[in-house]
Amino acid sequence: MIAFLLVANTAAIPATAEIAVETRTVLAPAPPMGWANWNRFFCDYDEQTIRAQADALVATGMRDLGYKYLIIQECIAPNRNIMGNLVADAKRFPHGIKTLADYLHSRGLKAGIYTDVGPFTCFSKPKYQGSYNHEDQDAATFASWGMDLIEVDFCNKPDDHSGKELYGRMAAGIRRTGRPMLLYICSWGKEAPWEWAKGVGQLWRTDEDISYQKNHVNWDDIVRNFKSNAQHAAVNGPDSWNDPDMLEVGNAGITPIEARSHFSMWAISAAPLLVGTDLTQMDWETHAILINPEVIAVDQDALGAGPIRTGDHKDGVEVWEKPLSGGCGGTKAVLLLNLASKKAIASVRWSDLRLRPNARVRDLWSRKDLGVFTDGYSVEIPPHGSVLLKVSGEVLENGL
C-alpha cells in the first residue's frame, strides 16, 4: 500500500546535490464514513434536513465512531452569476451553503458537495449546473464554501472528452485551491477508474447505482454491486477506495437480516460507509447495525485490504476473507454469506485461509469469543443472512 507519493526531478543532479522531495498528504487513510441524502431523499431536502441529519450523527454517537462526512447531493445550483460562479438554490439554502458548512464544522463534521463532469447534473426537471469547463472556478467556489469533499457525477459527459480527462481537470482545480478536499469519482465504473483514478481522486464508484428508487433497494442489486466491486480489491488502500455505492441500511425493500448482510459485505470490502437513510427516524435495528464498532473496525482496518473469495461455494453459500493488520498475517475477517432463499450450513476451513489448525474465532456481530476450533468453523445461516468472524491463528507456510 502506497501511503504517499514521492515526486522528484532527477535529471542532471550532481552527486552531492540534495534531492527535493514533495510528499502528497494522504487525505483518506481509511474508507470515508458519513451520510448522504440521495438514497433516502433524492431532491426532497433543504438546509434544515441537512442540519437535522448532522445533529443525529452527533446524538446517536455515529460521529464519534467515524461517520464524519455529510454530503449534500444534487439540486444545488440552478444558475451561475454574470461572473460564471455557481449560485445556490436560495429556496433550498436560504442561509447559503457557506453557513451550512460552518454549522457542520461546528458539530465536528466535514462537509461534502456534489457536481457533475457535464454542463448539467443528472437531475433534469429543473436542470442544475454541472462543472464542465468550470472545473477551476467551481473548485474555488467549493473551497470558499468550506467543503471537504467534492462528489462528481457522470451524467451529460461531452462525447469528445473522456471521464479521465474531466476528473483530472477537477483534481487539478482542487489542488490549485490549496484546500484539502477529497475527490469522489462517481462514474458508475465507466472507463474503469480503478485503473487510473489513484492519484486523481481518493474514492470511486465501481458499478451502477445500487438503486434508482427513493428509499427502496432490491437485495439482488446489493449483491451485484458487492461482487462487481470485489473484482478490483487489489487496488484498495489509503487514498484508493473502491466504492460499491452508498449504504441502503434502514431503507425499504430489505429485511433486517439482509440489512446486516449488506453492511457486512461493505465492511469486508473496505468500502466507504456512506449512510443513506433518515437518521432522525431510524429504528433500533438500523442503529445497532450502523454502530457496531467491531464491524466498523473491519472496514477501517489500517491494512486497507479488499475481499477475497475463498473455499468451496455451493448451494448459494459463499466465503469471503479479508486480511487484517496485526497478527503477522494470521488475523483475518471472514464473511460467511448465504445468498440462497433457504437456510444453509456455511463452513470455512482454516487451510483455505492458509492458517494452521486451532484458530481462535470471534463473532463480530454478537461481539463474543466462540473459542478455539481445530480445523474450521461451521454454522447454520438463515436465507440472505451472514456471519462475520474474526479468525486468529498461525500462518500455514509453504502448505505445511
Disulfide bonds with the S-S distance in Angstrom:
Cys43-Cys75 1.77
Cys122-Cys155 1.93
